[in-house]
Amino acid sequence: MPEKAILTIGDQQIELPIVVGTEGEKAIDITKLRDRTGYITLDPSLSNTGVCQSGITFIDGEKGILRYRGIPIEQFINYPSFVRVAWLLIFGRMPTTEELGQFSELLTRHELLHESARHQFQQIPVDAPPMAILSASLSNLSYYHPELLAIEDTESFVEAAARLISKVRTIAAFAYRRSQGLPFNYPNPKLRYCENLLHMMFSLPHQQYVCTPEIVDALNLVLLLHADHEQNCSTFTVRVVGSSQANLFASCAAGVCALWGRLHGGANVKVIEMLEKIHKGGMTPEQCIAEAKSKDSTFRLYGFGHRVYKNFDPRSRIIRDACDRVFATLTHGDPLLDIARKLEELALKDHYFTDRHLYPNVDFYSGLLLRSMGIPTDMFTVIFSIGRLPGWIAHWREQHNDPTSRILRPRQVYTGSAEIHIESALVQAPELKNTGK
């Protein structure tokens, strides 16, 4: 017999169904609560609210578990292919060799931007925020590909998804080149996804950019580790916009805008700024730890703790190990990496941090890894967006294919004025009375 919850409101008792997920997580279904009682629930940050049932990503924050379509995130270390993970998230299974090859060819076919779009970049100020360029450019794909606005079959969906995943790296690279006052590099069809992104960003007319296998694997890891993270702010934004039946391009552009917020996509930038401040200010890691614990200090230790994970963020260890591999191949080190390692060592030995579950998160080392590739901080969130795009597309498709899906329209608890007659309101602003304004 299905398990139920009993809710008591005054003298009334109602039964509410309990929904059980694949991994045993439980939710109380309140779909009919308002119809039966007149009540709604209040959860301002939605931290205790499930907005959907999804088969894409599973997180157990208490145990530090992250899985894509059932596969533990750690198992992708030996298969660092962002394109393969993109297919997995979007279509629900690992691609065959033939399918992966066909999808890669599709990405190559769609990597160019329309020439008029390329010319538009010339009119953008060189100091324009790259995320502004990215969000506008993704939305602009809607008028370059009007045939893909109403997706009614798998073929048109695959075309739209491939165009997004392919063109987003071209847009990102063009945005970077514009900020540097450099000529744009066209994509090289002979290069794979991550190599092509680095080529478009860093190749010069007199010098072709050549990246090492360690750099390519590291960039693949950065992208795939950010590919999805359940119902985060930007993914939920994509679902909200998509629930209105907005097209895929517009929905993902909205996701970029949400990711642009400093509380969501800018955390690894804050880590780098913190490490630079420590380095330039002459503070020791020991002093930083002491300052972070002091109630009288304004110093904040960025890159520790996570809203979901109450254990280690499983992505952080993978990023840290990738950092070690990449820096081992470079002829120069990074003093910020040494500071980060020492901060982690000290924090993990300190009960103040461990008792509060303040462990390094994915942002603590990801910025350092991007720095090792020559990627500047104002491009960090753009790279994050490229990585998160397959997750957004997967959630958009899952919602689009759900026959029970409706436009997302939450309720509120109104706390404004009770009903008041307009004449009484005008007493408070007599200069407006009888003016018609």
ABEGO torsion letter per residue (X at the ends): XBBBBBBBBEABBBBBBBBBBAAGBBBBBAAAAAAAAGBBBBBAAGAABBABBBAABBBBAAAGBBBBGGBBAAAAAABBBAAAAAAAAAAGBBBBAAAAAAAAAAAAAAABBBAAAAAAAAABBAABBAAAAAAAAAAAAAAABAAAABBABAAAAAAAAAAAAAAAAAAAAAAAAAAAGBBBBBBBAABBAAAAAAAAAABBAABBBBBBAAAAAAAAAAAAAAABAEBBAAAAAAAAAAAAGBBAAAAAAAAAAAAABAAAAAAAAAAAAAAAAAAAAGBBAAAAAAAAABAABABBBBGBEBAABABBBAAAAAAAAAAAAAAAABABBBAAAAAAAAAAAAAAABAAAAAAGBBBBAAAAAAAAAAAAGBBAAAAAAAAAAAAAAAAAAAAAAAAABAABBBBBBBBBBABBBBBBAAAAAAABAAABGAGX
